[in-house]
Amino acid sequence: MRGVWTIAAREVQSFFRLPVGWIVVALYAFLSALVFIQSTLIPGSPATMRYFFAAAAWMMVPVAPAISMRLLSEEARTGTIEMLRTAPVGDFAVALGKLLGAWLFLGITLAPTLVLPLTLIVVSEPAPDPGPILAGYLTLFLVGGLFLGIGLVASALTSSQTLAFLGTLMGIVLLLMLTSLAGPLQTLAGTRVQELAGAFSIIGRVDALSKGVFDSAAVAYFLIAIGWSVVIAAAVLETRRLARPRAVNAGLWAGFILATGASAVLLGVLTHDYRIRADITASGAHRLSPRAERMAGLIEDPTELVFAVDLGGADRRAVDLVTDVLGAYQRSNPNIGVRVIDLGVPAGIEQTDELLGVLAARESARAGRIAGVLRENTDAMRSLAQGAERLARELDAVRDAIPAGAPAASTNRMFFEQRAGLLRVGSRELNEQADAIQTALDEPRGPAGLPDADRIIQPAMTVWRSQRTQLNDLAEQAQAFSQSELAGPDAGPRARTAAATAARLRDEAAVNEERLERLPRLDTLRVARALETGESLLVIGPPSLGVSAVDLEALLPPVELLERAGLSAAGVIGPRAQELIATAIGRLVRPDRPIVVFTHAQPPGTLFVEGGPFARVRERLLQQEIDSLEWAALEQVEPAGLTRLDPAGIRPVVFIVISPDSTAGSAGGRLTGAQRAGELATTVARLIEAGEPVLLNLNPSIFPTYGDRDPLAALSATFGLIPRTGKPLLRSTPGGPAGRMVDPHTSVVAPNPGADAHPAADALRGLRLLLPWATAIDLEERPNTRAWPVVKLTGEGASESWAESRWLRLWSEPAASRSMMANPPAFDLGEDERRDRWVLAAAAERDSRLGVSRFVVVGSNGWASDGAVMGATQLVDGRIAARYPGNGVLLDGLIHWLAGLDELIAPGADARPVATVKPLDPSQLTRVRWMLLGLVPGVILIAGGAWRALRG
């Protein structure tokens, strides 16, 4: 190895003997800085170097041939290759030393670009994740090494540097085209060819590494390819030295390429099958989110995650991402097991049967109870069928007892005759259904010998429901007829008897229907149904919890479509799998999911309609099994649909109050905004008095302008929370006709909250929030009350903001034209207020005769709407990320806290801190640009000149 390092060191020195080496380094630094400025150094954009690395990788295409073209061709042209051959090193050592020298020079070329991530750290808030940056540089180094290996072979084949350069360039381009099948090649190649090309894809490996996921298979791919190129270059040198006949060389070369190529492919297969994947991002973007870990931690009994999929037909990358997430869940809790079933092979069918057999064995006692209830149900059906026949005869008697000359006699006779006929039809249906149930119980066709209860119970309930409805209607009609003057002395008593019989039979039908409805469902049958339909992901808990399923269409979107949209499969499927599995686990361990009632003073039907302010937030909550209702409190007595969602009244209900605009006037005879605020405050006061959990969102209010207290804000005082709604927070930014603009949107990066913080504040740490028209909240001590700040604005953000008293003109100005205001509000020392710390959201709980009441007030009314929670998204390292992830985490956390589900408060996979380039004024931006474009390349050229002068 000493000889190898000697050759490598000599090669590195040779690059710097000539000015071209220093020029290449300076030029690459200049071009890299230019790409960085254009793609990354953009105020307000995500602080990610993904786009820089993508462009820098393409810059390797011409740079690598320029470095490698002289490695061996120049030695052959000048004749110094003979000196290397006579040295005490072999041809392989010569080739390896040359490549290592060029590779080290490439590393030196990349070194000056390290100033770019350092610059990004300085201008970003928070600092960018170092994981993707380290992975990006590793990717550049490996890709450059592969390209240099191709150049080494080309340089060994010719003594012309020009031909070596062109051969390397064409080889790189051809390799990229063939392995990515770009453009027309995609339509010409079949599926198998595309899969084969994908196995050798350079771009695929680059994408895997650039997301901050270390994949040993991807690293091994580049190292194997580089090693193979060294072996081929060494063989070329040996062929030249031995000077064999061409025919002999051709045969030897064919065998050599096949043998070494097969060895490289085999080694690649082994490293792929036995690879290591690790998340090296600081934020853990590819590990379980805190919410997923919290859900997994709630599992106290053995639970199995079963992923059944046709591995041959599914996208392997998507399946690998899901199985990675399953493995993370398994490692997080010893009670969680994972089973992956390949439905495309016979062994998968055997595994499915084995799983169903285990489930059937554990549910044998429950299946026996269900079978017993069904047998009793068949007897009840036959008994009711007989009762229906008797009732039909009673109706015939009523019909015959109606005098022919009585008023409406023919109509009444026809009614009882038709009802008697319907009863006889119903009697036959009951008997047929009883026979069907009996046959199904005697000849079970369900999995593992179980009766197919799911397919038995539903039609049986349908028959019971039909009979109950029919008998109820008959009882009411017959009773009404018996009390009318049309009945007569004979038909009346008979009708009264028939009504009593119908009511008794109706009650029997209702009891038996309810017994069937309350029957537990067999998990074995549910699993069998899911597996029958094809691919599925199931969470199988103990018998006391049951089974929950994950929607595979949402879990496994087409990877090709994601990549066409510029998204990373790892950045989408992994986090989505975490959240969907966490929700499925939550359905088992916490079935009492909250119900959120959005309470407002607008007309009904305004929040959740398409394009409404909370339509997408409602969908987001539904993905977590949290139902939402709209309550227009000024026009509706109570929330519509609450009983339907929670008939037993066991689910916690959280009221989120949306404040009206107190500055609005009356339109069309409606109440003014101030009047609506007062009416809504009356309703919210009743909720607080009843001990209901309330989340109150506040607008800036005109009431303090006239010396009054805002009626909604006043409700917080009993909890020791005092909102200052008369002075919203504003902040000046450069621009506009006056040289400055005033922004009413307060952006907060949640600090570390400390040891005794509110759980929602703890979940927010490091996340950015946006609070439009925020107002401050003061905390005061109250007896039997505990209060916590949840959102605080501190540091530079607090010192740059002030509480403005003259805000009405800015409020009434359309948002699109606020930046053009000629005289925007400015801080007035006499009327306005500055602080070094603002509390913008606070929570409190109070002991009362009803128990502990919880209450939250947020000094912003638009922070939980679609625009803040869902609307502002951005692409960061191949994944869609919320620009303000804290809004969603705050909403989820406050809902769970108010519902008493403190253990579920944690950020999800979609709430990673996103580094953003801070706002820079034009002079700052210009200085940074010139430093990157001029200073770094200039220092390199000056250093090169000094080196040349010292070396003579």
Stockholm file with secondary structure:
# STOCKHOLM 1.0

chainA/1-952         MRGVWTIAAREVQSFFRLPVGWIVVALYAFLSALVFIQSTLIPGSPATMRYFFAAAAWMMVPVAPAISMRLLSEEARTGTIEMLRTAPVGDFAVALGKLLGAWLFLGITLAPTLVLPLTLIVVSEPAPDPGPILAGYLTLFLVGGLFLGIGLVASALTSSQTLAFLGTLMGIVLLLMLTSLAGPLQTLAGTRVQELAGAFSIIGRVDALSKGVFDSAAVAYFLIAIGWSVVIAAAVLETRRLARPRAVNAGLWAGFILATGASAVLLGVLTHDYRIRADITASGAHRLSPRAERMAGLIEDPTELVFAVDLGGADRRAVDLVTDVLGAYQRSNPNIGVRVIDLGVPAGIEQTDELLGVLAARESARAGRIAGVLRENTDAMRSLAQGAERLARELDAVRDAIPAGAPAASTNRMFFEQRAGLLRVGSRELNEQADAIQTALDEPRGPAGLPDADRIIQPAMTVWRSQRTQLNDLAEQAQAFSQSELAGPDAGPRARTAAATAARLRDEAAVNEERLERLPRLDTLRVARALETGESLLVIGPPSLGVSAVDLEALLPPVELLERAGLSAAGVIGPRAQELIATAIGRLVRPDRPIVVFTHAQPPGTLFVEGGPFARVRERLLQQEIDSLEWAALEQVEPAGLTRLDPAGIRPVVFIVISPDSTAGSAGGRLTGAQRAGELATTVARLIEAGEPVLLNLNPSIFPTYGDRDPLAALSATFGLIPRTGKPLLRSTPGGPAGRMVDPHTSVVAPNPGADAHPAADALRGLRLLLPWATAIDLEERPNTRAWPVVKLTGEGASESWAESRWLRLWSEPAASRSMMANPPAFDLGEDERRDRWVLAAAAERDSRLGVSRFVVVGSNGWASDGAVMGATQLVDGRIAARYPGNGVLLDGLIHWLAGLDELIAPGADARPVATVKPLDPSQLTRVRWMLLGLVPGVILIAGGAWRALRG
#=GR chainA/1-952 SS CHHHHHHHHHHHHHHHHSHHHHHHHHHHHHHHHHHHHHHTCCTTSBCCCHHHHHHHHHHHHHHHHHHHTTSSHHHHHHTTHHHHHHSSSCHHHHHHHHHHHHHHHHHHHHGGGGHHHHHHHHHEESCCCHHHHHHHHHHHHHHHHHHHHHHHHHHHHCSCHHHHHHHHHHHHHHHHHHHHTCTHHHHHSCHHHHHHHHHTCHHHHHHHHHTTEEEHHHHHHHHHHHHHHHHHHHHHHHHHHHCCCHHHHHHHHHHHHHHHHHHHHHHHHHHHHTCCEEECCTTCTTSCCHHHHHHHHTCCSCEEEEEEECTTTSCHHHHHHHHHHHHHHHHHCTTEEEEEEETTSHHHHHHHHHHHHHHHHHTHHHHHHHHHHHHHHHHHHHHHHHHHHHHHHHHHHHHHHSCTTSTTHHHHHHHHHHHHHHHHHHHHHHHHHHHHHHHHHHSCCSGGGCCCHHHHHHHHHHHHHHHHHHHHHHHHHHHHHHTSTTSHHHHHHHHHHHHHHHHHHHHHHHHHHHHHHTSCCCHHHHHHHHHHTSCEEEEECCTTTCEEEECHHHHSCCHHHHHHTTCCHHHHHHHHHHHHHHHHHHHHHCCCCCEEEEEESSCTTCSSSTTCTTHHHHHHHHHTTCEEEEEETTTCSSCTTHHHHCTTSCSCEEEEEECCCTTCCCCTTCCCHHHHHHHHHHHHHHHHHTTCCEEEECCCCSGGGGTCCCHHHHGGGGGTEEEEEEEEEEEEEECSTTSEEEECEEEEECCCCCTTCCHHHHHHTTCEEEEETCEEEEECCCTTEEEEEEEEEEHHHHHTEEECSCCHHHHHSCGGGGGGCSSCCCCCTTTCBCCSEEEEEEEEEEEETTEEEEEEEESCSSTTSHIIIIICEEEETTEEEESSHHHHHHHHHHHHHHTTCGGGCCCCTTCCCCCEECCCCHHHHHHHHHIIIIIHHHHHHHHHHHHHHHHC
#=GC SS_cons         CHHHHHHHHHHHHHHHHSHHHHHHHHHHHHHHHHHHHHHTCCTTSBCCCHHHHHHHHHHHHHHHHHHHTTSSHHHHHHTTHHHHHHSSSCHHHHHHHHHHHHHHHHHHHHGGGGHHHHHHHHHEESCCCHHHHHHHHHHHHHHHHHHHHHHHHHHHHCSCHHHHHHHHHHHHHHHHHHHHTCTHHHHHSCHHHHHHHHHTCHHHHHHHHHTTEEEHHHHHHHHHHHHHHHHHHHHHHHHHHHCCCHHHHHHHHHHHHHHHHHHHHHHHHHHHHTCCEEECCTTCTTSCCHHHHHHHHTCCSCEEEEEEECTTTSCHHHHHHHHHHHHHHHHHCTTEEEEEEETTSHHHHHHHHHHHHHHHHHTHHHHHHHHHHHHHHHHHHHHHHHHHHHHHHHHHHHHHHSCTTSTTHHHHHHHHHHHHHHHHHHHHHHHHHHHHHHHHHHSCCSGGGCCCHHHHHHHHHHHHHHHHHHHHHHHHHHHHHHTSTTSHHHHHHHHHHHHHHHHHHHHHHHHHHHHHHTSCCCHHHHHHHHHHTSCEEEEECCTTTCEEEECHHHHSCCHHHHHHTTCCHHHHHHHHHHHHHHHHHHHHHCCCCCEEEEEESSCTTCSSSTTCTTHHHHHHHHHTTCEEEEEETTTCSSCTTHHHHCTTSCSCEEEEEECCCTTCCCCTTCCCHHHHHHHHHHHHHHHHHTTCCEEEECCCCSGGGGTCCCHHHHGGGGGTEEEEEEEEEEEEEECSTTSEEEECEEEEECCCCCTTCCHHHHHHTTCEEEEETCEEEEECCCTTEEEEEEEEEEHHHHHTEEECSCCHHHHHSCGGGGGGCSSCCCCCTTTCBCCSEEEEEEEEEEEETTEEEEEEEESCSSTTSHIIIIICEEEETTEEEESSHHHHHHHHHHHHHHTTCGGGCCCCTTCCCCCEECCCCHHHHHHHHHIIIIIHHHHHHHHHHHHHHHHC
//
